[in-house]
Amino acid sequence: MLRIAFALLTTLAVFVRNEDDPLPGHMQPIGSHRPPEESIEVRTSVPDPLEFYDKYMARHTPVLFKAALAGTPAVTLWNDEYLSKTFGDLTIGFEVGKKEDRKGNSNSSTFGEFLKRYKTEDIYLVDDMPGDMQQEWMVPRCLLCGGYMEYLNFCFMWFSNGGTKSVLHTDSYENLHCLASGIKEFVLIPPEFSDVIGPEHAELGYYCIDVEKVNMTSHPGMMKVPWYYVRVEPGDCLYLPCNWIHHVSSHGRNLGVNIWWSWFDFIRNKCPEDMSEVPDFLPLAQFQLQPEKQIVSVFVEIVREDGYVYAEDLAKVISKYNYSILHQVLEMLDPGCDGKLLVSKLTRDEIPQENYVNVKEFLDTLDASNKDGEPQEPENCFGGLIEEWPDDEGGKEFDWSNKREKYSGDHQVDIGEDDIQVPSVEDIAKFHRQYSGKKTSTKHNGAI
């Protein structure tokens, strides 16, 4: 019913308007500017790791696995009473304000205290999944060999009473988002349309768009952008390739987990010869987050042509920490580097493991004491029409009147045209191969 209602509201928003209206979807919810494209692929079975890599990850193609976690402990056991009794003493982090604004309104409490508050307060849990809970969270078979879990970066847990709304944004990691309870609705936009939507993404990793009232005056490119609607239900898992643009809204008591990993080349000898031997599930607790993988995955995105990562570049893409902290991070990794680190030292394993561990402990301590740097974001990001954007010269105006952007290969988008070509799977894969493992425009708000 929710899907039907969502589609109906979107259709009404698109067509119940003056046909001469030059701004379709103006000041209406995101997706109101045009109907969604045909559905992404939906499967009732989870592929083996090799098929998943070849058919989806290598082609940068999203896919929904229905009932992938059906019958697992998180889906069948994790009601509030059970969570409070079993994990109530754990410390978790939560955000104030279910409509995301990237202002870092973070707090912490015990899980038990959060469970007493989340139904009546404007809060939602977002944090690394505590280790004690990982024994009951299952990883589906598509990730269980070939290298996925060796490149594991983050496992984030999201928990609310529904009503959350994310900003329109991208992530620079491969993402499998699985839901234990509730409903989530995704608006997905291919990454080729990033610059068409708005220039601020290159600096922030998200768009200064009110997802409930899209201002087509400040973001006219949105009027021509195709999008996909995906509904995720309890037990479902959505594969969301890195750099796909998306907005997420939640409904009802809602608990989900993101498993994020870095791009890699599939390692065939890490799987059994017979893929039918790969189990359906394994507990997340059997795998370890690798601090060096987390750090390397960020650094390779911003390496300069001289092969170095500079503290000032890190400060531009990691909003959580200021320049002096990130300068110290580089010194901890490579003493005496003076604020610049040769990336080949990371990729050749020339940095001692102890240094990575020290960096993670240092940043975890900062987070706990709330002494991190000030976010480097424009104050007016969600304050309405953006007439200027800060840069090194103090700001510049953007003229969208004759904007024309290339987005992939020889394809072009003209704001004045009546329609826009939806990129093929081959176009998307070509785009991904071009940008994967290189610079991305994702803003890292969490820890390195």
ChimeraX attribute file (.defattr): number of C-alpha atoms within 10 A of each C-alpha:
attribute: neighborCount
match mode: 1-to-1
recipient: residues
	/A:1	6
	/A:2	11
	/A:3	12
	/A:4	9
	/A:5	10
	/A:6	13
	/A:7	17
	/A:8	13
	/A:9	14
	/A:10	21
	/A:11	17
	/A:12	13
	/A:13	20
	/A:14	20
	/A:15	15
	/A:16	8
	/A:17	11
	/A:18	10
	/A:19	10
	/A:20	7
	/A:21	9
	/A:22	11
	/A:23	16
	/A:24	22
	/A:25	24
	/A:26	22
	/A:27	17
	/A:28	19
	/A:29	17
	/A:30	22
	/A:31	28
	/A:32	24
	/A:33	26
	/A:34	20
	/A:35	19
	/A:36	19
	/A:37	12
	/A:38	9
	/A:39	12
	/A:40	14
	/A:41	12
	/A:42	13
	/A:43	14
	/A:44	11
	/A:45	11
	/A:46	19
	/A:47	18
	/A:48	21
	/A:49	22
	/A:50	19
	/A:51	14
	/A:52	18
	/A:53	20
	/A:54	12
	/A:55	14
	/A:56	19
	/A:57	24
	/A:58	19
	/A:59	20
	/A:60	29
	/A:61	21
	/A:62	21
	/A:63	22
	/A:64	25
	/A:65	21
	/A:66	20
	/A:67	19
	/A:68	25
	/A:69	25
	/A:70	15
	/A:71	11
	/A:72	18
	/A:73	14
	/A:74	24
	/A:75	20
	/A:76	14
	/A:77	14
	/A:78	17
	/A:79	14
	/A:80	14
	/A:81	13
	/A:82	11
	/A:83	17
	/A:84	19
	/A:85	11
	/A:86	15
	/A:87	16
	/A:88	18
	/A:89	14
	/A:90	16
	/A:91	15
	/A:92	21
	/A:93	18
	/A:94	21
	/A:95	20
	/A:96	16
	/A:97	16
	/A:98	20
	/A:99	19
	/A:100	17
	/A:101	15
	/A:102	17
	/A:103	14
	/A:104	15
	/A:105	12
	/A:106	16
	/A:107	14
	/A:108	15
	/A:109	14
	/A:110	15
	/A:111	21
	/A:112	20
	/A:113	16
	/A:114	23
	/A:115	19
	/A:116	12
	/A:117	13
	/A:118	18
	/A:119	15
	/A:120	8
	/A:121	14
	/A:122	17
	/A:123	25
	/A:124	27
	/A:125	25
	/A:126	18
	/A:127	20
	/A:128	16
	/A:129	19
	/A:130	16
	/A:131	12
	/A:132	12
	/A:133	16
	/A:134	17
	/A:135	15
	/A:136	18
	/A:137	21
	/A:138	21
	/A:139	24
	/A:140	23
	/A:141	19
	/A:142	20
	/A:143	23
	/A:144	21
	/A:145	22
	/A:146	20
	/A:147	21
	/A:148	22
	/A:149	21
	/A:150	17
	/A:151	19
	/A:152	22
	/A:153	25
	/A:154	25
	/A:155	20
	/A:156	17
	/A:157	21
	/A:158	17
	/A:159	24
	/A:160	26
	/A:161	23
	/A:162	22
	/A:163	17
	/A:164	21
	/A:165	20
	/A:166	18
	/A:167	20
	/A:168	22
	/A:169	24
	/A:170	27
	/A:171	21
	/A:172	25
	/A:173	24
	/A:174	24
	/A:175	24
	/A:176	23
	/A:177	20
	/A:178	29
	/A:179	27
	/A:180	27
	/A:181	23
	/A:182	20
	/A:183	21
	/A:184	23
	/A:185	19
	/A:186	18
	/A:187	18
	/A:188	25
	/A:189	21
	/A:190	22
	/A:191	22
	/A:192	24
	/A:193	23
	/A:194	27
	/A:195	16
	/A:196	24
	/A:197	21
	/A:198	20
	/A:199	16
	/A:200	19
	/A:201	19
	/A:202	16
	/A:203	16
	/A:204	25
	/A:205	23
	/A:206	23
	/A:207	23
	/A:208	27
	/A:209	25
	/A:210	22
	/A:211	22
	/A:212	15
	/A:213	15
	/A:214	24
	/A:215	23
	/A:216	21
	/A:217	15
	/A:218	19
	/A:219	20
	/A:220	23
	/A:221	23
	/A:222	28
	/A:223	23
	/A:224	22
	/A:225	24
	/A:226	21
	/A:227	24
	/A:228	17
	/A:229	19
	/A:230	21
	/A:231	17
	/A:232	22
	/A:233	19
	/A:234	23
	/A:235	22
	/A:236	23
	/A:237	26
	/A:238	23
	/A:239	21
	/A:240	26
	/A:241	27
	/A:242	25
	/A:243	26
	/A:244	24
	/A:245	23
	/A:246	21
	/A:247	18
	/A:248	18
	/A:249	19
	/A:250	23
	/A:251	17
	/A:252	15
	/A:253	18
	/A:254	22
	/A:255	26
	/A:256	24
	/A:257	22
	/A:258	22
	/A:259	22
	/A:260	25
	/A:261	26
	/A:262	24
	/A:263	20
	/A:264	17
	/A:265	10
	/A:266	18
	/A:267	12
	/A:268	13
	/A:269	10
	/A:270	11
	/A:271	18
	/A:272	12
	/A:273	10
	/A:274	7
	/A:275	15
	/A:276	9
	/A:277	10
	/A:278	19
	/A:279	13
	/A:280	18
	/A:281	17
	/A:282	18
	/A:283	15
	/A:284	20
	/A:285	17
	/A:286	11
	/A:287	14
	/A:288	14
	/A:289	16
	/A:290	17
	/A:291	20
	/A:292	23
	/A:293	21
	/A:294	21
	/A:295	17
	/A:296	16
	/A:297	20
	/A:298	24
	/A:299	24
	/A:300	20
	/A:301	20
	/A:302	22
	/A:303	19
	/A:304	15
	/A:305	7
	/A:306	8
	/A:307	14
	/A:308	18
	/A:309	22
	/A:310	22
	/A:311	22
	/A:312	15
	/A:313	16
	/A:314	23
	/A:315	21
	/A:316	20
	/A:317	23
	/A:318	23
	/A:319	23
	/A:320	23
	/A:321	26
	/A:322	19
	/A:323	20
	/A:324	13
	/A:325	18
	/A:326	22
	/A:327	20
	/A:328	17
	/A:329	21
	/A:330	22
	/A:331	19
	/A:332	17
	/A:333	21
	/A:334	20
	/A:335	13
	/A:336	11
	/A:337	14
	/A:338	13
	/A:339	20
	/A:340	18
	/A:341	23
	/A:342	17
	/A:343	19
	/A:344	13
	/A:345	14
	/A:346	19
	/A:347	13
	/A:348	8
	/A:349	10
	/A:350	11
	/A:351	15
	/A:352	13
	/A:353	13
	/A:354	12
	/A:355	19
	/A:356	20
	/A:357	14
	/A:358	15
	/A:359	21
	/A:360	19
	/A:361	13
	/A:362	15
	/A:363	19
	/A:364	13
	/A:365	13
	/A:366	15
	/A:367	16
	/A:368	12
	/A:369	9
	/A:370	11
	/A:371	12
	/A:372	16
	/A:373	17
	/A:374	13
	/A:375	18
	/A:376	16
	/A:377	14
	/A:378	15
	/A:379	10
	/A:380	13
	/A:381	18
	/A:382	14
	/A:383	11
	/A:384	14
	/A:385	15
	/A:386	19
	/A:387	12
	/A:388	14
	/A:389	15
	/A:390	13
	/A:391	9
	/A:392	6
	/A:393	6
	/A:394	8
	/A:395	11
	/A:396	12
	/A:397	10
	/A:398	14
	/A:399	10
	/A:400	14
	/A:401	9
	/A:402	9
	/A:403	14
	/A:404	15
	/A:405	18
	/A:406	14
	/A:407	18
	/A:408	18
	/A:409	11
	/A:410	7
	/A:411	14
	/A:412	14
	/A:413	20
	/A:414	16
	/A:415	21
	/A:416	13
	/A:417	8
	/A:418	7
	/A:419	13
	/A:420	14
	/A:421	11
	/A:422	15
	/A:423	17
	/A:424	9
	/A:425	13
	/A:426	12
	/A:427	18
	/A:428	20
	/A:429	17
	/A:430	16
	/A:431	19
	/A:432	23
	/A:433	13
	/A:434	11
	/A:435	12
	/A:436	18
	/A:437	19
	/A:438	14
	/A:439	15
	/A:440	20
	/A:441	21
	/A:442	23
	/A:443	21
	/A:444	20
	/A:445	17
	/A:446	14
	/A:447	15
	/A:448	22
